[in-house]
Amino acid sequence: MHAGRSHRRESVTSDRIVQEVRRIRKEIEAEHGNSWQALERYYMEKQASSPARLFTGKPKRLPRGRKPTGRNLPSAPRNIL
């Protein structure tokens, strides 16, 4: 993360996909009156009704004889919305 190199790439905001995701997010926010409480309920209901589980709560098992290090830990899920 060097700010000096950032001028060599296009801005993230000029990416079509990023723009579309932001547009859809704003539409969903508007549908729920821009209320964080309403948005939280919406996303929690959406996640509960989804067959795919984003987080199971079960830790990954390490092979025998290996001690956990920072590299063996799963990364935190990223919230893109």
Residue frames relative to the residue before (quaternion, step in Angstrom):
aa qw qx qy qz dx dy dz
M 1.0000 0.0000 0.0000 0.0000 0.00 0.00 0.00
H 0.1981 0.7700 -0.5737 0.1967 3.48 0.14 1.27
A 0.4258 -0.7277 0.4783 0.2460 3.55 -0.59 1.14
G 0.5996 0.6019 -0.3562 0.3889 3.57 1.08 -0.62
R 0.7062 0.4474 -0.2650 0.4806 3.59 1.16 -0.52
S 0.4948 0.7089 -0.4157 0.2826 3.58 1.18 -0.31
H 0.6165 0.5700 -0.3552 0.4110 3.62 1.10 -0.50
R 0.6122 0.5886 -0.3458 0.3990 3.60 1.20 -0.33
R 0.7244 0.3759 -0.2324 0.5292 3.58 1.22 -0.33
E 0.5680 -0.5530 0.4655 0.3936 3.52 -1.29 0.32
S 0.5745 -0.5814 0.4537 0.3551 3.51 -1.19 0.58
V 0.5621 -0.5951 0.4532 0.3530 3.58 -1.12 0.68
T 0.6456 0.5485 -0.3307 0.4161 3.59 1.00 -0.73
S 0.6471 0.5072 -0.3364 0.4592 3.61 1.16 -0.32
D 0.4991 0.6487 -0.4261 0.3855 3.60 1.27 -0.06
R 0.5169 -0.6748 0.4439 0.2837 3.60 -0.83 1.04
I 0.6733 0.5017 -0.2975 0.4544 3.57 0.91 -0.93
V 0.6367 0.5160 -0.3267 0.4709 3.58 0.95 -0.85
Q 0.6495 0.5175 -0.3143 0.4600 3.58 0.94 -0.86
E 0.6627 0.5032 -0.3089 0.4607 3.59 0.96 -0.85
V 0.6405 0.5172 -0.3242 0.4660 3.59 0.95 -0.85
R 0.6670 0.4976 -0.2994 0.4668 3.59 0.92 -0.88
R 0.6309 0.5300 -0.3310 0.4599 3.60 1.03 -0.78
I 0.6727 0.4882 -0.2895 0.4747 3.57 0.90 -0.94
R 0.6303 0.5306 -0.3348 0.4572 3.59 0.98 -0.81
K 0.6626 0.4977 -0.3052 0.4691 3.59 0.96 -0.85
E 0.6179 0.5326 -0.3447 0.4645 3.61 1.07 -0.68
I 0.6577 0.4967 -0.3051 0.4771 3.58 0.95 -0.89
E 0.6329 0.5243 -0.3305 0.4640 3.59 0.98 -0.82
A 0.6663 0.5023 -0.3029 0.4604 3.60 0.93 -0.90
E 0.6246 0.5476 -0.3344 0.4452 3.61 1.02 -0.78
H 0.7529 0.3492 -0.1844 0.5265 3.58 1.14 -0.62
G 0.5804 -0.6486 0.3480 0.3484 3.55 1.17 0.60
N 0.5187 -0.6623 0.3947 0.3694 3.60 1.20 0.51
S 0.4235 0.6873 -0.4689 0.3583 3.58 1.16 0.63
W 0.4270 -0.7141 0.4917 0.2569 3.57 -0.71 1.05
Q 0.6246 0.5347 -0.3450 0.4527 3.59 1.05 -0.70
A 0.6655 0.4884 -0.3023 0.4767 3.59 0.95 -0.86
L 0.6454 0.5131 -0.3203 0.4664 3.59 1.01 -0.78
E 0.6281 0.5288 -0.3375 0.4603 3.58 0.98 -0.79
R 0.6517 0.5017 -0.3190 0.4709 3.60 0.90 -0.90
Y 0.6403 0.5396 -0.3185 0.4442 3.58 0.94 -0.92
Y 0.7184 0.4449 -0.2603 0.4672 3.59 0.77 -1.03
M 0.6295 0.5210 -0.3434 0.4630 3.61 1.03 -0.67
E 0.6476 0.4995 -0.3151 0.4815 3.60 1.00 -0.81
K 0.6359 0.5348 -0.3160 0.4580 3.57 1.00 -0.87
Q 0.6766 0.4827 -0.2902 0.4744 3.57 0.93 -0.90
A 0.6528 0.5215 -0.3186 0.4475 3.61 0.96 -0.84
S 0.7176 0.4396 -0.2601 0.4734 3.60 1.01 -0.73
S 0.5626 0.6109 -0.3817 0.4057 3.58 1.26 -0.18
P 0.4455 -0.6914 0.4915 0.2862 3.61 -0.92 0.83
A 0.6471 0.4987 -0.3206 0.4794 3.59 1.15 -0.52
R 0.2585 -0.7589 0.5800 0.1444 3.56 -0.87 0.94
L 0.3496 -0.7503 0.5261 0.1952 3.54 -0.75 1.05
F 0.7939 0.0430 0.0096 0.6065 3.57 1.09 -0.70
T 0.2203 -0.8060 0.5381 0.1106 3.55 -0.68 1.06
G 0.4320 -0.7072 0.4601 0.3186 3.57 1.14 -0.48
K 0.5928 0.5632 -0.3691 0.4418 3.58 1.26 -0.07
P 0.3823 -0.7273 0.5116 0.2514 3.62 -0.76 0.95
K 0.5096 -0.6143 0.4991 0.3374 3.55 -1.21 0.52
R 0.3854 -0.7106 0.5381 0.2386 3.56 -1.04 0.77
L 0.3294 -0.7319 0.5665 0.1868 3.54 -1.01 0.88
P 0.5730 -0.5607 0.4500 0.3934 3.59 -1.14 0.50
R 0.6185 -0.5626 0.3941 0.3816 3.58 -1.11 0.64
G 0.7993 0.3093 -0.2332 0.4594 3.51 -1.08 0.77
R 0.6390 0.5025 -0.3418 0.4716 3.61 1.20 -0.08
K 0.2782 -0.7424 0.5862 0.1669 3.51 -1.00 0.85
P 0.5264 -0.6515 0.4320 0.3344 3.59 -0.98 0.75
T 0.0324 -0.7513 0.6590 0.0149 3.51 -1.12 0.81
G 0.7148 -0.4347 0.3145 0.4484 3.58 -1.21 0.09
R 0.6512 0.5268 -0.3202 0.4427 3.60 1.09 -0.63
N 0.6762 0.5003 -0.2996 0.4503 3.61 1.15 -0.50
L 0.5861 0.5961 -0.3738 0.4018 3.57 1.20 -0.31
P 0.4927 -0.6476 0.4766 0.3329 3.59 -1.00 0.73
S 0.4865 -0.6541 0.4873 0.3130 3.55 -1.10 0.64
A 0.5620 -0.5988 0.4517 0.3487 3.56 -1.18 0.57
P 0.5115 -0.6292 0.4671 0.3525 3.59 -1.02 0.68
R 0.3254 -0.7494 0.5469 0.1827 3.53 -1.07 0.74
N 0.3013 -0.7438 0.5720 0.1695 3.51 -0.91 0.92
I 0.1669 -0.8305 0.5258 0.0771 3.58 -0.45 1.14
L 0.6484 0.5179 -0.3353 0.4460 3.54 1.19 -0.17
